[in-house]
Structure formats: structure tokens, C-alpha cells
Amino acid sequence: MWKGSQLPARCVKSNQPTERRLKRSLYWHHPAIYLSILISILIYVILALILRKSATIYVGLSDAWFAKRHRAMIAGWLLVLAGMAMFVLGIGSVDRSHAFPWLLLASPFVFLGGAIYGLLAARMVTPQRISDDYVWLKGVHPDFLADLPEWPYYP
């Protein structure tokens, strides 16, 4: 899609008519930049921030998909909070019980698992590529794409 265009008033996940729209700020950089992680994470972060392309789009979502996104965000936050609580409980009771150190060891996995789940499950579309003028999206329902007019631009 062209960066300045507006998507039809249909849910991008179910192709149902909708008037609700979700504002998304998308960022993308060339996949070759990931190779800089082999040198240093800091170099990767700097390169990714400098070389990234961005786009702001509004995607239509049905009430069911808004609810699904909301549930995923709540589940992710609950797992993050549970990981934090496990850490605090594990630290506070290390001397009193042999079972609680396991809470301390498991807490980072629950915390990171919740954060990753929340981020991945709550996102509705992702950029496949972004150029100066165009955005290619992933995660769109095939029927939604089939109803769009033929796009003459090919990369």
C-alpha cells in the first residue's frame, strides 16, 4: 500500500465490515542489519535506529478482534506481574523454605514469556517491508487482500 492511502473499512483479520480503526506506527529495517548483532548489540541498536523506515497506518478491526487483542495484552501483563511477584516472593523467603528458590529461578522466564507473548499476540499486522513511499503488510486476511484492486507496483 502507499503510505498515504487508507485501508477499506473492513477488519484486516476477518474481512468483516467495521468502522473501528487501530492506529499503528510500524518500523522496519533491512534484515541484513541483524548480522551486526554478531559484533555487538549496541552497534545493532544504533544501526537499526538510524536505518529504519517508518509508517503510520490505520487498520480496521472488528469488535471480536479488538477483544482478542485486549485479552492478549491483559494476559501478557498478568504474566509479567506474576514473574515480578515470583521474584519478590523468592527473594523474601530464600532462608525459610527450599521450594521458594525455584520461584526465584523461574521468575525471569515467566516475566520474559509474558512480555514476549503480550507483544506478539497483541499485534495485528506487521511490516514485511517499508520503503520511502510504500508499506508491505503481513498478517492480513486473504479475503481482505482478494477484495483490493490489483496493485501495479512490484518490488
Beta strands, then each sheet from edge to edge (+ up, - down):
strand 1: 21-28
strand 2: 53-60
strand 3: 126-130
strand 4: 135-138
sheet 1: 1+ 2-
sheet 2: 3+ 4-
end
